[in-house]
Amino acid sequence: MRRVHGVRLPALAGVTALLAAVVACGSTEAGAGGASPAPDTSQASPTARPSPSHARFVEEIEWADGRRVGMYYAAKRGLMEQHQDTAGGAWSKPRLVYATKSDPCQSIILKAFDGGTVAAIANWGPYCSDGEPPMESIAAVGTKNLSKWDTKLKESFDGWAKVEASDGAERLTFTRSSTEWLTRLRWSRTDGFGEVEETRR
């Protein structure tokens, strides 16, 4: 009996160790290490709004029909734009509207008009935040569902202050006024940008 027990005990210990190893590894259904199962993406809310690829816009606007447009500065690249062609739809891929490696200023002005037209004002310069005038000031207009953008550069300028529409957004006027001068830049859907006009007040 002692010799029989001496043979069976090591065999029993081996079986016990094997079972312990199987339990430790776990089955493929449970997942290794007791990790939680992956979330069921098929149950995502159908009302969840798609997000643009850029985490945070400097400026974002919305048309009355719910479509949205956003712009931001990309370091050493320039002015970037993304939009939705339909309300709540997917965001377009980032588009480079104006290329520059200069330091961006802090703000962007965006204004939406009827017919899917958008006007943008953006500035670049090393000391803009300290009150120095931008070295580059851009007026931009997007049309044709924002597939086309016109831009006009003005250098060493305080930057455009506002933009207004006429003729149902067929014509836009960018302006900046001071105590001595009224500076204007006109854009039309047929001819694009004209020349900068400076009128003494």
Residue frames as qw, qx, qy, qz and C-alpha x, y, z in Angstrom:
[[0.000, 0.887, 0.462, 0.000, 0.00, 0.00, 0.00],
 [0.297, -0.778, 0.091, 0.546, 2.77, 2.43, 0.81],
 [0.370, -0.152, 0.586, 0.705, 4.37, 1.86, -2.57],
 [0.184, 0.606, 0.688, 0.356, 1.02, 2.36, -4.35],
 [0.134, -0.929, -0.279, 0.204, 0.34, 5.62, -2.44],
 [0.407, -0.566, 0.291, 0.656, 3.87, 6.71, -3.23],
 [0.313, 0.153, 0.656, 0.670, 3.09, 6.41, -6.95],
 [0.039, 0.718, 0.647, 0.254, -0.39, 7.94, -6.94],
 [0.252, -0.814, -0.249, 0.460, 0.31, 11.03, -4.84],
 [0.239, -0.394, 0.356, 0.813, 2.76, 12.63, -7.31],
 [0.114, 0.317, 0.746, 0.574, 0.35, 11.84, -10.16],
 [0.126, -0.794, -0.593, 0.049, -2.52, 13.46, -8.27],
 [0.277, -0.697, -0.025, 0.661, -0.36, 16.51, -7.55],
 [0.239, -0.095, 0.559, 0.789, 0.45, 16.80, -11.26],
 [0.005, 0.574, 0.731, 0.369, -3.24, 16.74, -12.23],
 [0.232, -0.821, -0.404, 0.330, -4.03, 19.38, -9.61],
 [0.289, -0.508, 0.210, 0.784, -1.29, 21.67, -10.92],
 [0.166, 0.173, 0.684, 0.689, -2.56, 21.27, -14.49],
 [0.092, -0.735, -0.660, -0.125, -6.13, 22.18, -13.49],
 [0.285, -0.761, -0.185, 0.552, -4.86, 25.23, -11.61],
 [0.270, -0.254, 0.422, 0.827, -2.97, 26.42, -14.69],
 [0.061, 0.436, 0.730, 0.523, -6.07, 26.06, -16.88],
 [0.198, -0.821, -0.519, 0.133, -8.20, 28.04, -14.41],
 [0.335, -0.617, 0.034, 0.711, -5.54, 30.78, -14.15],
 [0.202, -0.022, 0.558, 0.805, -5.39, 31.22, -17.92],
 [0.425, 0.451, 0.357, -0.700, -9.15, 31.33, -18.22],
 [0.584, 0.438, 0.657, 0.188, -11.25, 30.65, -21.29],
 [0.273, 0.142, 0.368, 0.877, -11.16, 32.71, -24.46],
 [0.158, -0.714, -0.552, -0.400, -14.70, 33.91, -23.79],
 [0.473, -0.782, -0.293, 0.281, -13.83, 35.45, -20.43],
 [0.293, 0.883, -0.170, 0.324, -10.72, 37.27, -21.69],
 [0.696, 0.099, -0.459, 0.542, -7.26, 37.21, -20.20],
 [0.250, 0.079, -0.423, 0.867, -6.69, 38.64, -16.76],
 [0.038, -0.615, -0.708, 0.345, -10.39, 39.12, -16.09],
 [0.049, -0.116, 0.178, 0.976, -10.53, 42.18, -18.41],
 [0.455, 0.484, 0.452, -0.595, -13.96, 43.65, -19.03],
 [0.553, 0.401, 0.644, 0.344, -15.50, 42.84, -22.41],
 [0.168, 0.016, 0.267, 0.949, -15.29, 45.52, -25.09],
 [0.350, 0.404, 0.373, -0.758, -18.29, 47.86, -25.23],
 [0.455, 0.441, 0.748, 0.198, -20.99, 47.01, -27.71],
 [0.064, -0.263, 0.200, 0.942, -20.68, 49.78, -30.29],
 [0.093, -0.347, -0.766, -0.533, -23.84, 48.62, -32.01],
 [0.264, -0.709, -0.635, 0.153, -25.78, 50.09, -29.10],
 [0.263, -0.129, -0.051, 0.955, -24.37, 53.62, -29.59],
 [0.233, 0.645, 0.460, -0.564, -26.98, 56.37, -29.46],
 [0.490, 0.504, 0.538, 0.465, -28.33, 57.18, -32.92],
 [0.021, 0.972, 0.209, 0.103, -28.60, 60.84, -31.88],
 [0.610, -0.542, 0.151, 0.558, -24.87, 61.19, -31.08],
 [0.375, 0.912, -0.056, -0.157, -23.38, 64.06, -33.11],
 [0.860, 0.233, -0.017, 0.454, -20.25, 63.35, -35.18],
 [0.388, -0.824, 0.077, 0.406, -17.18, 65.27, -34.12],
 [0.492, 0.829, -0.267, 0.011, -14.66, 67.11, -36.29],
 [0.873, 0.115, -0.293, 0.373, -11.15, 65.68, -36.45],
 [0.251, 0.438, -0.350, 0.789, -9.80, 68.81, -34.76],
 [0.363, -0.384, -0.754, 0.390, -10.48, 68.80, -31.02],
 [0.122, -0.743, -0.385, 0.533, -11.11, 72.51, -30.60],
 [0.390, 0.661, 0.326, 0.552, -11.91, 75.29, -33.05],
 [0.228, -0.094, -0.197, 0.949, -10.84, 78.87, -32.48],
 [0.404, 0.225, 0.109, -0.880, -14.20, 79.92, -33.94],
 [0.088, 0.228, 0.949, 0.200, -17.32, 77.94, -34.92],
 [0.386, 0.170, 0.058, -0.905, -20.62, 79.11, -36.39],
 [0.303, 0.283, 0.910, -0.024, -23.95, 77.53, -37.33],
 [0.201, -0.136, -0.465, -0.852, -26.39, 78.26, -40.13],
 [0.587, -0.082, 0.228, -0.773, -30.13, 78.35, -39.47],
 [0.866, 0.107, -0.342, -0.349, -30.48, 74.87, -40.99],
 [0.867, -0.456, 0.197, -0.040, -28.05, 73.36, -38.46],
 [0.828, 0.374, -0.130, 0.398, -24.92, 73.03, -40.61],
 [0.500, -0.825, 0.093, 0.248, -21.72, 74.09, -38.88],
 [0.635, 0.638, -0.198, 0.388, -18.36, 75.55, -39.87],
 [0.644, -0.728, 0.065, 0.224, -15.22, 75.72, -37.75],
 [0.559, 0.714, -0.256, 0.336, -11.75, 77.24, -38.19],
 [0.711, -0.659, 0.106, 0.221, -8.46, 77.01, -36.34],
 [0.204, 0.846, -0.491, -0.043, -4.78, 77.89, -36.67],
 [0.983, -0.037, -0.007, 0.182, -2.39, 75.01, -37.40],
 [0.409, -0.784, 0.312, 0.347, 1.15, 75.77, -36.21],
 [0.245, -0.462, 0.642, 0.561, 3.55, 76.39, -39.11],
 [0.321, 0.318, 0.827, 0.335, 0.78, 75.53, -41.60],
 [0.095, -0.153, -0.250, -0.951, -1.82, 78.31, -41.58],
 [0.516, 0.035, 0.276, -0.810, -5.61, 78.68, -41.46],
 [0.053, -0.052, -0.985, -0.153, -7.62, 75.43, -41.41],
 [0.552, 0.011, 0.043, -0.832, -11.34, 74.84, -42.00],
 [0.012, -0.132, -0.990, -0.054, -13.86, 72.02, -41.49],
 [0.470, 0.047, 0.048, -0.880, -17.62, 71.98, -42.10],
 [0.418, 0.226, 0.865, -0.159, -20.74, 69.85, -42.35],
 [0.093, -0.061, -0.615, -0.781, -22.54, 69.62, -45.71],
 [0.506, -0.483, -0.553, -0.452, -25.74, 68.60, -43.92],
 [0.437, -0.613, 0.301, -0.585, -27.02, 69.30, -40.42],
 [0.786, -0.375, 0.438, -0.224, -25.61, 66.69, -38.07],
 [0.910, 0.397, -0.119, 0.024, -23.67, 65.06, -40.91],
 [0.846, -0.156, 0.020, 0.509, -20.06, 64.04, -41.09],
 [0.130, -0.890, 0.156, 0.408, -17.40, 66.76, -40.90],
 [0.698, 0.690, -0.172, 0.080, -15.27, 67.44, -43.95],
 [0.825, -0.067, -0.114, 0.549, -11.57, 66.72, -43.91],
 [0.287, -0.769, -0.023, 0.571, -9.43, 69.65, -42.69],
 [0.577, 0.676, 0.253, 0.383, -8.80, 72.12, -45.50],
 [0.465, -0.342, -0.001, 0.817, -5.91, 74.58, -45.68],
 [0.244, 0.895, 0.372, -0.024, -7.46, 77.96, -46.57],
 [0.215, 0.930, -0.243, 0.173, -4.30, 80.07, -46.22],
 [0.905, -0.051, -0.193, 0.376, -0.73, 78.79, -45.86],
 [0.082, 0.845, -0.316, 0.423, 1.79, 80.55, -43.63],
 [0.734, -0.078, -0.544, 0.399, 4.46, 79.61, -41.09],
 [0.000, 0.499, -0.251, 0.829, 4.00, 82.84, -39.10],
 [0.077, -0.163, -0.800, 0.572, 2.77, 82.97, -35.49],
 [0.168, -0.590, -0.657, -0.439, -1.05, 83.16, -35.34],
 [0.208, -0.329, 0.263, -0.883, -2.98, 85.82, -33.44],
 [0.199, 0.002, 0.845, -0.497, -5.56, 84.81, -30.86],
 [0.516, 0.418, 0.518, -0.540, -8.89, 85.15, -32.65],
 [0.113, 0.123, 0.759, 0.630, -10.70, 84.35, -35.89],
 [0.435, 0.323, 0.248, -0.803, -13.87, 86.10, -37.09],
 [0.095, 0.164, 0.911, 0.367, -16.39, 83.88, -38.92],
 [0.423, 0.336, 0.257, -0.801, -19.71, 85.02, -40.40],
 [0.302, 0.228, 0.893, 0.245, -22.25, 82.91, -42.30],
 [0.332, 0.317, -0.093, -0.883, -24.51, 84.30, -45.02],
 [0.788, 0.338, 0.329, -0.396, -27.40, 83.01, -47.11],
 [0.753, 0.591, -0.243, -0.155, -26.62, 80.60, -49.90],
 [0.956, -0.146, -0.007, 0.255, -23.86, 78.78, -48.00],
 [0.444, 0.685, -0.216, 0.536, -21.35, 81.66, -48.11],
 [0.691, -0.634, -0.174, 0.299, -18.91, 82.12, -45.23],
 [0.287, 0.834, -0.232, 0.410, -16.54, 85.03, -44.58],
 [0.825, -0.412, -0.182, 0.342, -13.46, 84.70, -42.38],
 [0.121, 0.900, -0.275, 0.316, -10.91, 87.12, -40.93],
 [0.897, -0.350, -0.047, 0.266, -7.63, 85.82, -39.50],
 [0.119, 0.935, -0.293, 0.162, -4.29, 87.39, -38.56],
 [0.909, -0.096, -0.141, 0.380, -0.67, 86.41, -37.97],
 [0.202, 0.811, -0.269, 0.478, 2.19, 88.26, -36.28],
 [0.590, 0.068, -0.656, 0.464, 4.77, 87.65, -33.54],
 [0.126, -0.090, -0.526, 0.836, 3.40, 90.29, -31.13],
 [0.305, -0.441, -0.527, -0.659, -0.32, 90.41, -31.90],
 [0.565, -0.574, -0.589, 0.074, -1.33, 89.50, -28.36],
 [0.438, -0.388, -0.244, 0.774, 0.72, 92.46, -27.08],
 [0.176, 0.831, 0.284, -0.444, -1.16, 94.94, -29.26],
 [0.144, -0.443, 0.537, 0.703, 1.20, 95.11, -32.21],
 [0.684, 0.440, -0.081, -0.576, -0.43, 95.05, -35.68],
 [0.894, 0.063, 0.438, 0.071, -0.42, 91.72, -37.51],
 [0.187, -0.469, 0.607, 0.614, 2.19, 91.15, -40.18],
 [0.122, -0.087, -0.829, -0.539, -0.36, 89.18, -42.23],
 [0.439, 0.261, 0.494, -0.704, -4.12, 89.80, -42.29],
 [0.019, 0.083, 0.884, 0.460, -6.35, 87.56, -44.38],
 [0.599, 0.231, 0.205, -0.739, -9.87, 88.13, -45.66],
 [0.040, -0.064, 0.960, 0.269, -11.37, 84.86, -46.92],
 [0.655, 0.170, 0.107, -0.728, -14.70, 83.92, -48.51],
 [0.221, -0.055, 0.967, 0.110, -15.95, 80.37, -48.98],
 [0.623, 0.276, -0.053, -0.730, -18.63, 79.48, -51.57],
 [0.704, 0.224, -0.585, -0.336, -20.08, 76.47, -53.40],
 [0.902, -0.383, -0.173, -0.100, -20.69, 74.49, -50.20],
 [0.416, -0.818, 0.387, 0.091, -17.24, 75.71, -49.10],
 [0.896, 0.141, 0.283, 0.313, -15.50, 73.77, -51.86],
 [0.503, 0.559, 0.079, 0.655, -14.00, 77.06, -53.10],
 [0.420, -0.773, -0.206, 0.429, -12.22, 79.75, -51.05],
 [0.402, 0.748, 0.003, 0.527, -11.01, 83.18, -52.18],
 [0.606, -0.604, -0.197, 0.480, -8.39, 84.93, -50.06],
 [0.306, 0.832, -0.026, 0.461, -6.82, 88.39, -49.99],
 [0.700, -0.310, -0.278, 0.580, -3.69, 89.24, -48.00],
 [0.058, 0.915, -0.048, 0.395, -2.91, 92.65, -46.51],
 [0.734, -0.023, -0.402, 0.548, 0.41, 93.05, -44.71],
 [0.304, -0.058, -0.346, 0.886, 1.37, 95.21, -41.70],
 [0.351, -0.406, -0.328, -0.777, -2.26, 96.10, -41.05],
 [0.334, -0.242, 0.588, -0.696, -4.39, 96.21, -37.90],
 [0.089, 0.169, 0.981, 0.012, -6.68, 93.55, -39.35],
 [0.304, -0.352, -0.501, -0.730, -10.21, 93.70, -40.70],
 [0.232, -0.094, 0.591, -0.767, -12.77, 94.54, -38.02],
 [0.576, 0.312, 0.608, -0.448, -16.00, 93.32, -39.65],
 [0.028, -0.011, 0.770, 0.637, -17.64, 92.08, -42.85],
 [0.467, 0.403, 0.440, -0.653, -21.11, 92.88, -44.18],
 [0.354, 0.220, 0.822, 0.389, -23.19, 91.56, -47.09],
 [0.383, 0.473, 0.046, -0.792, -25.28, 93.18, -49.80],
 [0.595, 0.329, -0.484, -0.551, -27.34, 91.87, -52.74],
 [0.952, -0.130, 0.017, -0.275, -28.18, 88.70, -50.85],
 [0.702, -0.492, 0.461, 0.231, -24.53, 87.85, -50.09],
 [0.768, 0.563, 0.156, 0.263, -23.56, 88.32, -53.73],
 [0.350, 0.684, -0.247, 0.591, -21.25, 91.08, -52.51],
 [0.694, -0.587, -0.289, 0.301, -19.30, 91.37, -49.26],
 [0.214, 0.820, -0.196, 0.494, -17.37, 94.31, -47.82],
 [0.734, -0.318, -0.353, 0.484, -14.59, 93.96, -45.24],
 [0.044, 0.873, 0.004, 0.485, -13.92, 97.18, -43.30],
 [0.612, -0.389, -0.358, 0.587, -11.72, 98.76, -40.66],
 [0.069, 0.879, 0.147, 0.449, -12.05, 102.36, -39.55],
 [0.543, -0.242, -0.333, 0.732, -9.82, 104.68, -37.54],
 [0.047, -0.782, -0.269, 0.560, -10.04, 108.36, -36.66],
 [0.011, 0.613, -0.370, -0.698, -8.31, 109.23, -39.93],
 [0.229, 0.267, -0.772, -0.530, -9.01, 106.43, -42.39],
 [0.827, 0.129, 0.350, -0.421, -11.75, 104.10, -43.60],
 [0.015, 0.400, -0.856, -0.326, -10.23, 100.97, -45.15],
 [0.805, 0.221, 0.282, -0.474, -12.42, 98.72, -47.27],
 [0.066, -0.263, 0.893, 0.360, -12.04, 95.53, -49.28],
 [0.718, 0.240, 0.092, -0.647, -14.85, 94.45, -51.59],
 [0.220, -0.108, 0.951, 0.191, -15.64, 90.92, -52.78],
 [0.683, 0.251, -0.029, -0.685, -18.22, 89.78, -55.35],
 [0.821, 0.012, 0.564, -0.089, -19.33, 86.28, -56.31],
 [0.766, 0.629, 0.125, 0.050, -18.52, 86.93, -59.96],
 [0.434, 0.800, -0.279, 0.305, -15.21, 88.81, -59.68],
 [0.770, -0.175, -0.400, 0.465, -13.74, 87.77, -56.32],
 [0.417, -0.698, -0.185, 0.552, -11.70, 90.33, -54.37],
 [0.363, 0.881, 0.054, 0.299, -10.93, 93.82, -55.60],
 [0.485, 0.353, -0.360, 0.715, -8.17, 96.14, -54.42],
 [0.387, -0.541, -0.525, 0.531, -7.96, 97.56, -50.90],
 [0.079, 0.752, 0.244, 0.607, -9.50, 101.07, -50.72],
 [0.430, -0.378, -0.431, 0.697, -8.36, 103.68, -48.21],
 [0.007, 0.761, 0.342, 0.551, -10.46, 106.82, -47.76],
 [0.221, 0.092, -0.437, 0.867, -9.49, 109.70, -45.51],
 [0.190, -0.656, -0.723, 0.107, -12.29, 110.50, -43.06]]
